[in-house]
Amino acid sequence: MEQIDERILEFLCDDGWATPSLLAREAGIEAGEGRISDRCERLVYAGFVAPVHGDMYEITRWGQLYLKGEVDAEHQPTPTVERALR
């Protein structure tokens, strides 16, 4: 997990859903839309975020538990090199 991941989760927890472009504009994340999109996909793979429609995402119960300190990200799945390069 990186700081950007936590900012994404916090925004989604507060606002319910967002797209990478919305996160880039309004979440105070100092990263481009492409980087945010990549991090959202990693969060989907870890089970912390779920795609809603198109490039819209929402936080999952696992993501909420992570923010509360009840889930350790080290125990969540991470994408393989092949999956990350798709």
Order of alpha helices (4+ residues) and beta strands (2+ residues): alpha-alpha-alpha-beta-beta-alpha-alpha
